[in-house]
Amino acid sequence: MMNINEVAKLTQLTPKSIRFYEQKALITPPARAANGYRTYTQVHIDELNLLHQARQVGFSLAECKDLLDLYNNPHRRSADVKARTLVRIDEIDKQIVQLQSMRKLLAELAEQCPGDDSEHCPIIDSFTGKCCHS
């Protein structure tokens, strides 16, 4: 049995994050000691590590809940976990394309901007819809 500070150190999460995950019913509810403090076991460590790692690679809380449900299901199929992972990869690929497009636009605007003491700024003009090239 561990307290929340010990679990926080082992999972690299803050006690606040751990309480948040508990409040959202993402982890197995911890037992309470006679003094009312939460007590955690290895199951909680595993669940919190899964949550932490899944969040690090961009899974939403709802997706994390699904992954935890699969983790806690002794009859889970790895195909279900893989399918969710492939969907996440697809989403990341779309975000990369979107970010590359945003970067390209910003680089073009920065190239057009004189970056001097004048008030004329193609970046502001573009953002306000008053885009005009001189």
NUTORLO-885190 format. One record per residue: x, y, z of N, C-alpha, C, O in turn; residue in one letter. Coordinates in pm, whole numbers, plus 50000, padded with zeros to 5 digits. Layout:
% residues N
@nu->X | nv->Y | nw->Z | cau->X | cav->Y | caw->Z | cu->X | cv->Y | cw->Z | ou->X | ov->Y | ow->Z | aa->a
...
% end
This chain:
% residues 134
@nu->50084 | nv->49882 | nw->50000 | cau->50000 | cav->50000 | caw->50000 | cu->50089 | cv->50125 | cw->50000 | ou->50188 | ov->50133 | ow->50073 | aa->m
@nu->50050 | nv->50221 | nw->49917 | cau->50128 | cav->50343 | caw->49904 | cu->50036 | cv->50463 | cw->49920 | ou->49915 | ov->50455 | ow->49898 | aa->m
@nu->50096 | nv->50576 | nw->49958 | cau->50019 | cav->50700 | caw->49964 | cu->50034 | cv->50774 | cw->49831 | ou->50112 | ov->50734 | ow->49745 | aa->n
@nu->49960 | nv->50882 | nw->49817 | cau->49955 | cav->50953 | caw->49690 | cu->50090 | cv->51014 | cw->49651 | ou->50123 | ov->51020 | ow->49532 | aa->i
@nu->50168 | nv->51057 | nw->49748 | cau->50299 | cav->51114 | caw->49717 | cu->50396 | cv->51009 | cw->49664 | ou->50475 | ov->51037 | ow->49574 | aa->n
@nu->50390 | nv->50890 | nw->49719 | cau->50474 | cav->50780 | caw->49669 | cu->50434 | cv->50743 | cw->49527 | ou->50519 | ov->50720 | ow->49441 | aa->e
@nu->50304 | nv->50738 | nw->49503 | cau->50253 | cav->50705 | caw->49369 | cu->50292 | cv->50814 | cw->49270 | ou->50328 | ov->50785 | ow->49155 | aa->v
@nu->50285 | nv->50938 | nw->49313 | cau->50322 | cav->51049 | caw->49225 | cu->50468 | cv->51036 | cw->49180 | ou->50499 | ov->51057 | ow->49063 | aa->a
@nu->50555 | nv->51001 | nw->49272 | cau->50697 | cav->50984 | caw->49237 | cu->50717 | cv->50870 | cw->49140 | ou->50794 | ov->50881 | ow->49045 | aa->k
@nu->50647 | nv->50760 | nw->49162 | cau->50663 | cav->50642 | caw->49077 | cu->50606 | cv->50661 | cw->48937 | ou->50654 | ov->50600 | ow->48841 | aa->l
@nu->50504 | nv->50744 | nw->48924 | cau->50436 | cav->50761 | caw->48795 | cu->50472 | cv->50891 | cw->48724 | ou->50431 | ov->50914 | ow->48610 | aa->t
@nu->50549 | nv->50976 | nw->48791 | cau->50585 | cav->51107 | caw->48737 | cu->50462 | cv->51194 | cw->48713 | ou->50461 | ov->51280 | ow->48624 | aa->q
@nu->50358 | nv->51172 | nw->48792 | cau->50238 | cav->51255 | caw->48789 | cu->50231 | cv->51335 | cw->48918 | ou->50294 | ov->51299 | ow->49018 | aa->l
@nu->50155 | nv->51442 | nw->48916 | cau->50136 | cav->51518 | caw->49039 | cu->50021 | cv->51457 | cw->49117 | ou->49933 | ov->51393 | ow->49059 | aa->t
@nu->50019 | nv->51478 | nw->49250 | cau->49904 | cav->51432 | caw->49326 | cu->49773 | cv->51491 | cw->49272 | ou->49669 | ov->51425 | ow->49273 | aa->p
@nu->49779 | nv->51614 | nw->49225 | cau->49659 | cav->51678 | caw->49168 | cu->49610 | cv->51600 | cw->49045 | ou->49490 | ov->51579 | ow->49029 | aa->k
@nu->49703 | nv->51559 | nw->48959 | cau->49665 | cav->51480 | caw->48840 | cu->49605 | cv->51346 | cw->48880 | ou->49508 | ov->51300 | ow->48821 | aa->s
@nu->49663 | nv->51284 | nw->48980 | cau->49613 | cav->51154 | caw->49027 | cu->49471 | cv->51170 | cw->49080 | ou->49384 | ov->51089 | ow->49049 | aa->i
@nu->49448 | nv->51273 | nw->49159 | cau->49312 | cav->51298 | caw->49211 | cu->49214 | cv->51328 | cw->49098 | ou->49099 | ov->51285 | ow->49101 | aa->r
@nu->49263 | nv->51402 | nw->48996 | cau->49179 | cav->51432 | caw->48880 | cu->49137 | cv->51304 | cw->48809 | ou->49020 | ov->51286 | ow->48776 | aa->f
@nu->49232 | nv->51215 | nw->48785 | cau->49201 | cav->51088 | caw->48719 | cu->49105 | cv->51005 | cw->48803 | ou->49019 | ov->50935 | ow->48749 | aa->y
@nu->49120 | nv->51011 | nw->48934 | cau->49027 | cav->50940 | caw->49021 | cu->48888 | cv->51003 | cw->49012 | ou->48788 | ov->50932 | ow->49001 | aa->e
@nu->48882 | nv->51136 | nw->49015 | cau->48753 | cav->51206 | caw->49008 | cu->48680 | cv->51175 | cw->48877 | ou->48557 | ov->51165 | ow->48874 | aa->q
@nu->48756 | nv->51161 | nw->48769 | cau->48697 | cav->51130 | caw->48638 | cu->48669 | cv->50981 | cw->48621 | ou->48628 | ov->50937 | ow->48513 | aa->k
@nu->48690 | nv->50904 | nw->48727 | cau->48667 | cav->50759 | caw->48728 | cu->48749 | cv->50687 | cw->48621 | ou->48703 | ov->50589 | ow->48561 | aa->a
@nu->48870 | nv->50736 | nw->48597 | cau->48958 | cav->50671 | caw->48501 | cu->49037 | cv->50558 | cw->48565 | ou->49071 | ov->50460 | ow->48498 | aa->l
@nu->49066 | nv->50571 | nw->48691 | cau->49141 | cav->50465 | caw->48760 | cu->49050 | cv->50392 | cw->48858 | ou->48945 | ov->50442 | ow->48898 | aa->i
@nu->49094 | nv->50274 | nw->48894 | cau->49022 | cav->50198 | caw->48997 | cu->49021 | cv->50282 | cw->49125 | ou->49125 | ov->50333 | ow->49166 | aa->t
@nu->48904 | nv->50297 | nw->49187 | cau->48900 | cav->50378 | caw->49309 | cu->48994 | cv->50322 | cw->49416 | ou->48988 | ov->50203 | ow->49448 | aa->p
@nu->49080 | nv->50407 | nw->49471 | cau->49170 | cav->50358 | caw->49574 | cu->49095 | cv->50335 | cw->49705 | ou->48993 | ov->50398 | ow->49733 | aa->p
@nu->49147 | nv->50242 | nw->49783 | cau->49089 | cav->50218 | caw->49915 | cu->49121 | cv->50337 | cw->50005 | ou->49211 | ov->50417 | ow->49976 | aa->a
@nu->49047 | nv->50347 | nw->50112 | cau->49071 | cav->50454 | caw->50209 | cu->49117 | cv->50391 | cw->50340 | ou->49059 | ov->50293 | ow->50388 | aa->r
@nu->49222 | nv->50448 | nw->50396 | cau->49270 | cav->50403 | caw->50526 | cu->49175 | cv->50455 | cw->50633 | ou->49086 | ov->50535 | ow->50604 | aa->a
@nu->49194 | nv->50411 | nw->50755 | cau->49108 | cav->50454 | caw->50866 | cu->49110 | cv->50606 | cw->50883 | ou->49011 | ov->50664 | ow->50926 | aa->a
@nu->49220 | nv->50669 | nw->50849 | cau->49231 | cav->50814 | caw->50861 | cu->49171 | cv->50888 | cw->50740 | ou->49174 | ov->51011 | ow->50735 | aa->n
@nu->49118 | nv->50813 | nw->50644 | cau->49054 | cav->50873 | caw->50526 | cu->49148 | cv->50894 | cw->50408 | ou->49102 | ov->50931 | ow->50300 | aa->g
@nu->49276 | nv->50872 | nw->50427 | cau->49371 | cav->50890 | caw->50318 | cu->49358 | cv->50777 | cw->50217 | ou->49328 | ov->50663 | ow->50252 | aa->y
@nu->49382 | nv->50811 | nw->50092 | cau->49380 | cav->50711 | caw->49987 | cu->49502 | cv->50620 | cw->50000 | ou->49611 | ov->50663 | ow->50038 | aa->r
@nu->49480 | nv->50493 | nw->49969 | cau->49593 | cav->50399 | caw->49963 | cu->49592 | cv->50333 | cw->49826 | ou->49487 | ov->50293 | ow->49774 | aa->t
@nu->49709 | nv->50323 | nw->49769 | cau->49723 | cav->50276 | caw->49632 | cu->49803 | cv->50146 | cw->49628 | ou->49882 | ov->50116 | ow->49717 | aa->y
@nu->49778 | nv->50070 | nw->49520 | cau->49847 | cav->49943 | caw->49499 | cu->49916 | cv->49946 | cw->49363 | ou->49914 | ov->50046 | ow->49293 | aa->t
@nu->49978 | nv->49835 | nw->49328 | cau->50045 | cav->49824 | caw->49198 | cu->49946 | cv->49841 | cw->49083 | ou->49983 | ov->49892 | ow->48977 | aa->q
@nu->49822 | nv->49800 | nw->49103 | cau->49720 | cav->49818 | caw->48998 | cu->49706 | cv->49966 | cw->48963 | ou->49696 | ov->50002 | ow->48846 | aa->v
@nu->49706 | nv->50050 | nw->49065 | cau->49695 | cav->50194 | caw->49041 | cu->49817 | cv->50248 | cw->48968 | ou->49805 | ov->50332 | ow->48879 | aa->h
@nu->49934 | nv->50199 | nw->49007 | cau->50057 | cav->50241 | caw->48939 | cu->50048 | cv->50207 | cw->48791 | ou->50079 | ov->50290 | ow->48706 | aa->i
@nu->50006 | nv->50084 | nw->48761 | cau->49995 | cav->50040 | caw->48622 | cu->49893 | cv->50126 | cw->48546 | ou->49921 | ov->50169 | ow->48434 | aa->d
@nu->49778 | nv->50150 | nw->48606 | cau->49676 | cav->50231 | caw->48540 | cu->49725 | cv->50373 | cw->48517 | ou->49705 | ov->50430 | ow->48410 | aa->e
@nu->49789 | nv->50430 | nw->48617 | cau->49838 | cav->50567 | caw->48604 | cu->49952 | cv->50577 | cw->48503 | ou->49961 | ov->50675 | ow->48429 | aa->l
@nu->50039 | nv->50477 | nw->48499 | cau->50144 | cav->50475 | caw->48396 | cu->50084 | cv->50467 | cw->48257 | ou->50128 | ov->50537 | ow->48165 | aa->n
@nu->49983 | nv->50383 | nw->48241 | cau->49914 | cav->50373 | caw->48113 | cu->49855 | cv->50509 | cw->48075 | ou->49873 | ov->50556 | ow->47962 | aa->l
@nu->49786 | nv->50571 | nw->48168 | cau->49727 | cav->50703 | caw->48143 | cu->49833 | cv->50805 | cw->48104 | ou->49817 | ov->50877 | ow->48006 | aa->l
@nu->49939 | nv->50809 | nw->48181 | cau->50045 | cav->50907 | caw->48157 | cu->50106 | cv->50888 | cw->48018 | ou->50123 | ov->50984 | ow->47943 | aa->h
@nu->50139 | nv->50765 | nw->47985 | cau->50200 | cav->50738 | caw->47854 | cu->50102 | cv->50764 | cw->47739 | ou->50140 | ov->50819 | ow->47636 | aa->q
@nu->49977 | nv->50724 | nw->47757 | cau->49877 | cav->50745 | caw->47652 | cu->49853 | cv->50894 | cw->47630 | ou->49838 | ov->50939 | ow->47516 | aa->a
@nu->49850 | nv->50971 | nw->47738 | cau->49833 | cav->51117 | caw->47725 | cu->49955 | cv->51179 | cw->47656 | ou->49941 | ov->51275 | ow->47580 | aa->r
@nu->50074 | nv->51125 | nw->47683 | cau->50197 | cav->51177 | caw->47624 | cu->50196 | cv->51164 | cw->47471 | ou->50255 | ov->51246 | ow->47400 | aa->q
@nu->50128 | nv->51061 | nw->47420 | cau->50124 | cav->51042 | caw->47275 | cu->49993 | cv->51094 | cw->47215 | ou->49962 | ov->51067 | ow->47099 | aa->v
@nu->49917 | nv->51168 | nw->47295 | cau->49804 | cav->51241 | caw->47240 | cu->49667 | cv->51180 | cw->47252 | ou->49571 | ov->51233 | ow->47196 | aa->g
@nu->49653 | nv->51070 | nw->47323 | cau->49520 | cav->51014 | caw->47341 | cu->49438 | cv->51107 | cw->47431 | ou->49489 | ov->51162 | ow->47528 | aa->f
@nu->49311 | nv->51125 | nw->47396 | cau->49221 | cav->51206 | caw->47477 | cu->49184 | cv->51131 | cw->47604 | ou->49214 | ov->51012 | ow->47618 | aa->s
@nu->49120 | nv->51199 | nw->47697 | cau->49076 | cav->51131 | caw->47820 | cu->48978 | cv->51019 | cw->47789 | ou->48985 | ov->50912 | ow->47848 | aa->l
@nu->48887 | nv->51044 | nw->47695 | cau->48790 | cav->50940 | caw->47658 | cu->48862 | cv->50819 | cw->47597 | ou->48827 | ov->50705 | ow->47626 | aa->a
@nu->48961 | nv->50846 | nw->47513 | cau->49038 | cav->50736 | caw->47454 | cu->49118 | cv->50662 | cw->47561 | ou->49132 | ov->50540 | ow->47556 | aa->e
@nu->49170 | nv->50737 | nw->47657 | cau->49243 | cav->50675 | caw->47769 | cu->49150 | cv->50585 | cw->47849 | ou->49190 | ov->50476 | ow->47892 | aa->c
@nu->49027 | nv->50630 | nw->47869 | cau->48929 | cav->50548 | caw->47941 | cu->48908 | cv->50415 | cw->47866 | ou->48904 | ov->50309 | ow->47927 | aa->k
@nu->48895 | nv->50423 | nw->47733 | cau->48881 | cav->50301 | caw->47653 | cu->49003 | cv->50210 | cw->47668 | ou->48989 | ov->50088 | ow->47681 | aa->d
@nu->49121 | nv->50270 | nw->47665 | cau->49243 | cav->50190 | caw->47680 | cu->49250 | cv->50125 | cw->47818 | ou->49290 | ov->50010 | ow->47832 | aa->l
@nu->49210 | nv->50200 | nw->47920 | cau->49208 | cav->50143 | caw->48056 | cu->49106 | cv->50031 | cw->48068 | ou->49130 | ov->49930 | ow->48135 | aa->l
@nu->48991 | nv->50048 | nw->48002 | cau->48890 | cav->49941 | caw->48002 | cu->48948 | cv->49816 | cw->47936 | ou->48926 | ov->49704 | ow->47983 | aa->d
@nu->49022 | nv->49836 | nw->47827 | cau->49085 | cav->49722 | caw->47762 | cu->49193 | cv->49661 | cw->47852 | ou->49203 | ov->49538 | ow->47863 | aa->l
@nu->49271 | nv->49746 | nw->47917 | cau->49375 | cav->49697 | caw->48009 | cu->49314 | cv->49611 | cw->48119 | ou->49369 | ov->49506 | ow->48155 | aa->y
@nu->49202 | nv->49654 | nw->48172 | cau->49138 | cav->49582 | caw->48282 | cu->49051 | cv->49465 | cw->48238 | ou->48995 | ov->49394 | ow->48321 | aa->n
@nu->49040 | nv->49444 | nw->48108 | cau->48960 | cav->49335 | caw->48054 | cu->49051 | cv->49216 | cw->48022 | ou->49132 | ov->49223 | ow->47930 | aa->n
@nu->49039 | nv->49108 | nw->48099 | cau->49127 | cav->48993 | caw->48074 | cu->49099 | cv->48927 | cw->47938 | ou->49178 | ov->48845 | ow->47892 | aa->p
@nu->48988 | nv->48961 | nw->47876 | cau->48952 | cav->48902 | caw->47746 | cu->48976 | cv->48999 | cw->47631 | ou->48924 | ov->48980 | ow->47521 | aa->h
@nu->49054 | nv->49104 | nw->47657 | cau->49080 | cav->49204 | caw->47551 | cu->49151 | cv->49137 | cw->47435 | ou->49214 | ov->49032 | ow->47447 | aa->r
@nu->49138 | nv->49204 | nw->47323 | cau->49207 | cav->49158 | caw->47202 | cu->49309 | cv->49264 | cw->47163 | ou->49277 | ov->49383 | ow->47162 | aa->r
@nu->49428 | nv->49223 | nw->47133 | cau->49530 | cav->49320 | caw->47094 | cu->49488 | cv->49394 | cw->46967 | ou->49531 | ov->49507 | ow->46943 | aa->s
@nu->49403 | nv->49331 | nw->46886 | cau->49353 | cav->49397 | caw->46765 | cu->49276 | cv->49524 | cw->46798 | ou->49281 | ov->49622 | ow->46723 | aa->a
@nu->49205 | nv->49523 | nw->46911 | cau->49130 | cav->49642 | caw->46952 | cu->49224 | cv->49755 | cw->46993 | ou->49200 | ov->49872 | ow->46962 | aa->d
@nu->49330 | nv->49720 | nw->47062 | cau->49428 | cav->49820 | caw->47104 | cu->49500 | cv->49875 | cw->46981 | ou->49521 | ov->49996 | ow->46969 | aa->v
@nu->49537 | nv->49786 | nw->46891 | cau->49606 | cav->49829 | caw->46769 | cu->49518 | cv->49920 | cw->46685 | ou->49566 | ov->50021 | ow->46632 | aa->k
@nu->49391 | nv->49887 | nw->46673 | cau->49299 | cav->49970 | caw->46594 | cu->49293 | cv->50112 | cw->46650 | ou->49296 | ov->50209 | ow->46574 | aa->a
@nu->49284 | nv->50125 | nw->46781 | cau->49282 | cav->50258 | caw->46843 | cu->49413 | cv->50333 | cw->46819 | ou->49414 | ov->50454 | ow->46796 | aa->r
@nu->49522 | nv->50259 | nw->46824 | cau->49653 | cav->50319 | caw->46800 | cu->49665 | cv->50368 | cw->46656 | ou->49719 | ov->50476 | ow->46631 | aa->t
@nu->49617 | nv->50289 | nw->46562 | cau->49623 | cav->50329 | caw->46421 | cu->49537 | cv->50451 | cw->46393 | ou->49574 | ov->50536 | ow->46312 | aa->l
@nu->49423 | nv->50461 | nw->46459 | cau->49339 | cav->50580 | caw->46446 | cu->49415 | cv->50701 | cw->46499 | ou->49412 | ov->50808 | ow->46437 | aa->v
@nu->49482 | nv->50686 | nw->46611 | cau->49559 | cav->50796 | caw->46668 | cu->49672 | cv->50838 | cw->46575 | ou->49698 | ov->50957 | ow->46558 | aa->r
@nu->49740 | nv->50741 | nw->46513 | cau->49846 | cav->50771 | caw->46417 | cu->49790 | cv->50852 | cw->46301 | ou->49852 | ov->50949 | ow->46257 | aa->i
@nu->49673 | nv->50812 | nw->46251 | cau->49607 | cav->50887 | caw->46143 | cu->49582 | cv->51032 | cw->46184 | ou->49607 | ov->51124 | ow->46107 | aa->d
@nu->49532 | nv->51050 | nw->46305 | cau->49505 | cav->51185 | caw->46355 | cu->49632 | cv->51268 | cw->46365 | ou->49633 | ov->51386 | ow->46332 | aa->e
@nu->49740 | nv->51204 | nw->46411 | cau->49869 | cav->51273 | caw->46421 | cu->49918 | cv->51312 | cw->46282 | ou->49966 | ov->51424 | ow->46263 | aa->i
@nu->49905 | nv->51221 | nw->46184 | cau->49947 | cav->51252 | caw->46048 | cu->49872 | cv->51373 | cw->45993 | ou->49931 | ov->51458 | ow->45926 | aa->d
@nu->49742 | nv->51381 | nw->46021 | cau->49663 | cav->51496 | caw->45977 | cu->49709 | cv->51624 | cw->46046 | ou->49715 | ov->51730 | ow->45984 | aa->k
@nu->49741 | nv->51613 | nw->46174 | cau->49791 | cav->51730 | caw->46247 | cu->49925 | cv->51776 | cw->46192 | ou->49951 | ov->51897 | ow->46183 | aa->q
@nu->50010 | nv->51682 | nw->46155 | cau->50140 | cav->51717 | caw->46097 | cu->50121 | cv->51794 | cw->45968 | ou->50187 | ov->51896 | ow->45946 | aa->i
@nu->50032 | nv->51746 | nw->45882 | cau->50004 | cav->51816 | caw->45755 | cu->49952 | cv->51957 | cw->45784 | ou->49995 | ov->52053 | ow->45720 | aa->v
@nu->49861 | nv->51967 | nw->45878 | cau->49804 | cav->52097 | caw->45914 | cu->49913 | cv->52190 | cw->45970 | ou->49918 | ov->52307 | ow->45934 | aa->q
@nu->49998 | nv->52138 | nw->46057 | cau->50106 | cav->52220 | caw->46113 | cu->50206 | cv->52262 | cw->46005 | ou->50255 | ov->52375 | ow->46008 | aa->l
@nu->50236 | nv->52173 | nw->45912 | cau->50327 | cav->52208 | caw->45803 | cu->50268 | cv->52319 | cw->45716 | ou->50339 | ov->52409 | ow->45672 | aa->q
@nu->50138 | nv->52312 | nw->45693 | cau->50070 | cav->52417 | caw->45616 | cu->50074 | cv->52550 | cw->45691 | ou->50099 | ov->52655 | ow->45631 | aa->s
@nu->50049 | nv->52546 | nw->45821 | cau->50055 | cav->52668 | caw->45902 | cu->50195 | cv->52726 | cw->45901 | ou->50213 | ov->52847 | ow->45889 | aa->m
@nu->50294 | nv->52639 | nw->45913 | cau->50433 | cav->52685 | caw->45913 | cu->50468 | cv->52751 | cw->45780 | ou->50532 | ov->52856 | ow->45777 | aa->r
@nu->50426 | nv->52688 | nw->45671 | cau->50455 | cav->52743 | caw->45538 | cu->50395 | cv->52882 | cw->45523 | ou->50461 | ov->52974 | ow->45476 | aa->k
@nu->50269 | nv->52897 | nw->45562 | cau->50203 | cav->53028 | caw->45553 | cu->50276 | cv->53132 | cw->45637 | ou->50301 | ov->53243 | ow->45590 | aa->l
@nu->50310 | nv->53097 | nw->45761 | cau->50380 | cav->53191 | caw->45847 | cu->50517 | cv->53228 | cw->45792 | ou->50560 | ov->53343 | ow->45801 | aa->l
@nu->50587 | nv->53130 | nw->45736 | cau->50718 | cav->53158 | caw->45677 | cu->50705 | cv->53253 | cw->45558 | ou->50787 | ov->53343 | ow->45541 | aa->a
@nu->50602 | nv->53233 | nw->45476 | cau->50578 | cav->53323 | caw->45363 | cu->50547 | cv->53464 | cw->45412 | ou->50599 | ov->53562 | ow->45357 | aa->e
@nu->50464 | nv->53475 | nw->45513 | cau->50431 | cav->53607 | caw->45567 | cu->50554 | cv->53673 | cw->45628 | ou->50576 | ov->53793 | ow->45609 | aa->l
@nu->50634 | nv->53596 | nw->45701 | cau->50755 | cav->53652 | caw->45761 | cu->50852 | cv->53699 | cw->45654 | ou->50920 | ov->53800 | ow->45671 | aa->a
@nu->50857 | nv->53627 | nw->45544 | cau->50945 | cav->53666 | caw->45432 | cu->50899 | cv->53798 | cw->45370 | ou->50981 | ov->53879 | ow->45328 | aa->e
@nu->50767 | nv->53820 | nw->45366 | cau->50713 | cav->53942 | caw->45307 | cu->50725 | cv->54062 | cw->45400 | ou->50721 | ov->54176 | ow->45354 | aa->q
@nu->50738 | nv->54038 | nw->45527 | cau->50741 | cav->54147 | caw->45625 | cu->50880 | cv->54209 | cw->45628 | ou->50980 | ov->54138 | ow->45641 | aa->c
@nu->50888 | nv->54343 | nw->45617 | cau->51019 | cav->54407 | caw->45620 | cu->51087 | cv->54399 | cw->45757 | ou->51210 | ov->54406 | ow->45765 | aa->p
@nu->51009 | nv->54385 | nw->45862 | cau->51067 | cav->54374 | caw->45995 | cu->51146 | cv->54498 | cw->46036 | ou->51247 | ov->54489 | ow->46105 | aa->g
@nu->51098 | nv->54613 | nw->45991 | cau->51167 | cav->54738 | caw->46023 | cu->51080 | cv->54827 | cw->46111 | ou->50988 | ov->54778 | ow->46177 | aa->d
@nu->51107 | nv->54956 | nw->46112 | cau->51033 | cav->55049 | caw->46197 | cu->50906 | cv->55103 | cw->46132 | ou->50834 | ov->55181 | ow->46193 | aa->d
@nu->50878 | nv->55062 | nw->46010 | cau->50756 | cav->55112 | caw->45943 | cu->50632 | cv->55046 | cw->46001 | ou->50640 | ov->54939 | ow->46060 | aa->s
@nu->50519 | nv->55111 | nw->45982 | cau->50393 | cav->55055 | caw->46034 | cu->50336 | cv->54950 | cw->45941 | ou->50250 | ov->54872 | ow->45982 | aa->e
@nu->50381 | nv->54947 | nw->45817 | cau->50331 | cav->54848 | caw->45721 | cu->50379 | cv->54709 | cw->45760 | ou->50499 | ov->54684 | ow->45776 | aa->h
@nu->50283 | nv->54618 | nw->45776 | cau->50318 | cav->54481 | caw->45814 | cu->50228 | cv->54383 | cw->45740 | ou->50110 | ov->54372 | ow->45771 | aa->c
@nu->50283 | nv->54312 | nw->45643 | cau->50204 | cav->54214 | caw->45568 | cu->50144 | cv->54105 | cw->45657 | ou->50040 | ov->54048 | ow->45623 | aa->p
@nu->50206 | nv->54075 | nw->45769 | cau->50153 | cav->53972 | caw->45859 | cu->50021 | cv->54020 | cw->45918 | ou->49921 | ov->53948 | ow->45913 | aa->i
@nu->50020 | nv->54142 | nw->45974 | cau->49897 | cav->54199 | caw->46029 | cu->49793 | cv->54215 | cw->45920 | ou->49675 | ov->54184 | ow->45940 | aa->i
@nu->49836 | nv->54264 | nw->45803 | cau->49743 | cav->54282 | caw->45692 | cu->49676 | cv->54150 | cw->45655 | ou->49555 | ov->54145 | ow->45630 | aa->d
@nu->49753 | nv->54043 | nw->45651 | cau->49699 | cav->53912 | caw->45616 | cu->49600 | cv->53865 | cw->45723 | ou->49493 | ov->53813 | ow->45691 | aa->s
@nu->49637 | nv->53882 | nw->45850 | cau->49551 | cav->53835 | caw->45959 | cu->49421 | cv->53913 | cw->45966 | ou->49320 | ov->53860 | ow->46011 | aa->f
@nu->49422 | nv->54039 | nw->45922 | cau->49300 | cav->54122 | caw->45927 | cu->49221 | cv->54116 | cw->45798 | ou->49115 | ov->54177 | ow->45786 | aa->t
@nu->49273 | nv->54041 | nw->45700 | cau->49202 | cav->54029 | caw->45573 | cu->49233 | cv->54144 | cw->45478 | ou->49167 | ov->54156 | ow->45375 | aa->g
@nu->49329 | nv->54226 | nw->45509 | cau->49366 | cav->54341 | caw->45425 | cu->49494 | cv->54312 | cw->45349 | ou->49576 | ov->54400 | ow->45324 | aa->k
@nu->49508 | nv->54188 | nw->45314 | cau->49631 | cav->54144 | caw->45248 | cu->49648 | cv->54210 | cw->45113 | ou->49561 | ov->54201 | ow->45026 | aa->c
@nu->49758 | nv->54275 | nw->45098 | cau->49792 | cav->54331 | caw->44968 | cu->49944 | cv->54333 | cw->44959 | ou->50014 | ov->54368 | ow->45054 | aa->c
@nu->49993 | nv->54294 | nw->44845 | cau->50139 | cav->54289 | caw->44826 | cu->50186 | cv->54419 | cw->44764 | ou->50123 | ov->54469 | ow->44671 | aa->h
@nu->50293 | nv->54473 | nw->44814 | cau->50345 | cav->54599 | caw->44757 | cu->50443 | cv->54574 | cw->44646 | ou->50496 | ov->54669 | ow->44588 | aa->s
% end
